[in-house]
Each structure stands twice: as C-alpha cells, then as structure tokens.
Amino acid sequence: MEKLMIAGGYPLKGTVRVSGAKNSAVALIPATILADSPVTIEGLPDISDVRILKGLLEEIGGKVHITENDMTVDPSTMISMPLPNGKVKKLRASYYLMGAMLGRFKKAVIGLPGGCHLGPRPIDQHIKGFEALGAKVSNEQGAIYLRADELKGARIYLDVVSVGATINIMLAAVRAKGRTIIENAAKEPEIIDVATLLTNMGAKIKGAGTDIIRIDGVDTLHGCRHTIIPDRIEAGTYIILGAAVGEGVIIDNVIPQHLESLIAKLREMGVIVETKDDQVYVHSVPKMKAVDIKTLVYPGFPTDLQQPLTSLLTKSEGTSMVTDTIYSARFKHTDELRRMNASIKVEGRTAVIHGPVKLTGAKVKASDLRAGAALVVAGLMADGVTEVTGLEHIDRGYSHMVEKLNGLGATIWRESLTQEEIEQTKNA
Ligand code: EPU
C-alpha cells in the first residue's frame, strides 16, 4: 500500500494531456458484451476501474487484449456466468453488466455495486427500466437476479435524472424487440459516447444527449472500432489546479464545451482561462473572488468537480457556498481540508468556505475518488508537505496522475506505507 507525498508551493507550468473518460470507459467496456464479434475501444485511461472490468469480462469467458490504451474484446465466447460477489463489488459501474448481460443473454446475476460512498445511491430507476422491458428482477442476498423470456421495447420515464439508469436501459434495450423511449433521460457527454459506440455496432439510437432517447431494437450487433471521448472531470481537475497554482498551464485533449460551467465559474472568480479547439489555457491570479456553486445534472456544474473546486475556494476572498444537489454526503473531504487550515463549515448539503487562508501541509486521507483530487489540489497549494492516504481511490479514476503533475513541475511522489500506517488504515 502506498501514500502520496506532495511538496506544496511549486508553481505548475506546461502542458498536460487528458486521458480517455473514466465514466465512459466503465460503460463502453460492458457494452462490448452486446456484440457478436470483436470490438476495439481506443484511448482508454490507465486506471484500476478499467483493469477490474477487463477481469470481469474474462470471468464470463470473453477474450480481452490490451495494447497501450486500446482494448479489444472478443465477446463471441462469453456466457451468462453469475457474478454475485468478488470484483463487481469494487466499482459502482459494475451495474452496467446488468443491462449488457440482460440485453445479450436475457439473464444476469450481478452483485450490488460498490464505488464511492457519497450518500445513498439507489438503483431503483435502472430496475424500473429493466422491468418495463419485460425482465423479472429480484434482490437475493445482495445480488440482483434478472431474467426475461423476451425483452420488449417500452416507454420509460425516469423519476430521477440518472446517468447510470439512462445508459443501463440503453444497453438492455438495443437488442429488445421494438421501440424503447427513455424520457427525462440524462444528457451527459458519456451517454452520447456510449450511444455512438452502440450505433457503430449496428444499434438504432436517436436523441442521445437530449432528454428523450429513442431506441429501435435490432437482433444482432457486430464488432467495430471506437475512440473514447476525453475525460472532462480529469480535465476539470487540471484546470482547477492551473487556477490554484498555475503559471500558464495548457490542458490538452479537451472538449471545452463539456466544461463550460466550470470555465464560467473560474472566470467569475477572476481566473484567466482561454479555450481553443481541444485545449484550455489557465493562469492563476493573486486575488480571487468568492463564488457560490450549485451542482446540477449536465450541462450544470458537475458534482464530480465540486470537491476539487472547494480546495481552490479556500484561496478566494470572502465567503463561498458549494451546494451539492446530486449527492447528500459528498463533503468528507472538508474534514481533511480543515486539518490543512481551511475554514469550512458544512450545513446540510452546503459547504460554507471562508477565505482566503493559507493551507498548510498535513496527513490526510482520501475517502473517495474526487475527495482524493481535492486533497491533491490542496496539497499543491499548501505550505510544506502533505501526505495523502487512500490512494486506491485516486488510482480508480486518474491515469498517471503523479507523472502528469511532475511533468508540470510539481514535486509529488508515492511512498510505501509504514507497518504502523497500514494498521491505522485497517482500524479506521
Ligand atoms: N439515483 C436514484 N435512483 C437511481 C439512480 C440514481 O435515486 O436508480 C440518484 C442518485 O442517488 C443520485 C442521482 O440520482 O442522487 C444521480 O445519480 P446517477 O445515477 O446520475 O449517478 P451514477 O450513474 O451512479 C455517475 C458517475 C458519477 C457521477 C454521477 C453524476 C459513473 C460510473 N459514475 O454516477 O461519477 O457523480 O453520474 O454525474 O458514471 C465520479 O466520477 O467520481 C463519480 C462518482
């Protein structure tokens, strides 16, 4: 087990290249199950979630080959093997195996997913969708059992705008009989990416990226090549870092339109941000204004960037308020930021941040993926050395973060945990 060591106070400069989108990757990989011949996905991020999904596809008999960042999956030998335990519990996105296996085999047994603890994360809308398509769904000893004699297209209205439910229902519906209409669908770029892959495989999908998606089922899907979109949350994290300690940072391989809400907020704070084609340039300023943020579904401000932005707001002059309307408990990073001298109070779903303060290095723990990103931002802003444990969360979603940051001039490295620290982790 390792921890991250960050020597703060060094300015960042230069160019960083963004990897493929984690939240697309974790849906694109299960989507390959639906094809009858090999599918290649190009530009995947080198993160543990991708490696776990590779293992899961192999467990159900798939042949998976990775070269650099490209993955080729031959799904022709897959069988509907039950996956009630094990790797499925390590990531939230294992729920996409439900939609994909149901779509291909008309049956699946998948353990309830793991992932970051951000408050209650039910999957009732996924299940409502599967049932509407004709599946019988039951929860037995922590695993979801799905079975259908036949899947039939249906009109499904999502009561909650959900990225996961929208994608999962698309996966189950592309090989169903007849037309499925998903109303009140989520509009995130990752949904368009998954729809693009499925369309390249022969699916008939219209309206991805709007709140009504129409799917006309087909009997079979075939292999294809697909290039994943850049990770807007990784890009946003580096943009925030550039705003915090950047003396001219270029974030390369970005779709700037995916980040309009973040860029607008940073400009409101006074940060210098310029965009062109597939790059964003960002430069820090000595004084930043406090701002209020409310996370919303896309194209609103993403909940996944709320945590790293909170670290930056400790530098702003005045009182900022960050309200998370998507998750009720995505504020564990604030306890750790307080150890670093931040002045933050959490009231219900809102964090109230008073600034400016000078952060100081401390021993802190990442409780989830984006909390980890928030602590990295804070560590690079702080005086002294910050030690971040809980690195396994960061490794789930940030490809080569240490190398990328050192490439920008940061002083950051990984160290093995001492025996005492390992014991503390176990007791925490
Ligand atoms: N919800 C329900 N019922 C459902 C599904 C969702 O009540 O059946 C609620 C959730 O509890 C939450 C809200 O609806 O309050 C939105 O959840 P959504 O389903 O959209 O989230 P998700 O699909 O589980 C994905 C990303 C998250 C990201 C959210 C919101 C993946 C694997 N995860 O989660 O990413 O925060 O969308 O944009 O795509 C991250 O990358 O750090 C991360 C947590």
Boltz pocket constraint, residues with backbone or C-beta under 6 A from the ligand:
constraints:
  - pocket:
      binder: B
      contacts: [[A, 23], [A, 24], [A, 26], [A, 92], [A, 93], [A, 116], [A, 120], [A, 121], [A, 122], [A, 123], [A, 124], [A, 125], [A, 126], [A, 127], [A, 160], [A, 161], [A, 162], [A, 163], [A, 164], [A, 165], [A, 186], [A, 233], [A, 303], [A, 304], [A, 325], [A, 326], [A, 327], [A, 369], [A, 370], [A, 397]]
      max_distance: 6.0
